[in-house]
Structures are given as C-alpha cells and as structure tokens.
C-alpha cells in the first residue's frame, strides 16, 4: 500500500509540474 501512495504522489507532482511548465511556456503547446 505504501508503494501505491508513493506512486500516486509522484504522478500528482509530475502533473502539477507539467501544468505549471505549460502555463509558464504556453508557446510550446
């Protein structure tokens, strides 16, 4: 269960970072 929690957290952080990058650099999308 701990692995699932860590994996979920990693995916969430990755999505947040990706969305933030997309907002900062909108010309790439």
N, C-alpha and C positions, 0 to 999 in steps of 0.2 A: 504493500500500500504506500510505503514511503517513496518508492520509485515513481509511482503514478503521480504523487503530489509534486515531486521534483520536476517530472516531465511536464506536467501541466503548467507549473510556474515558469519553466524555461520557455515554453511555447507562448505564454502570455507576454512575457518580457520581450520576446522576439517580435511579436505582433505590434506591441506598443512602440518599440524602437523603429520598426519599419514604417509605421504610420507617421511617427514624428519626422523621420527622414523624408518621407513623401511630402509632408507639409513644408519642410524647410527647403526642399529642392523640387518644386512642382514641375519644373520644365523637363524633368527626366521622365514624366509619366504622361 
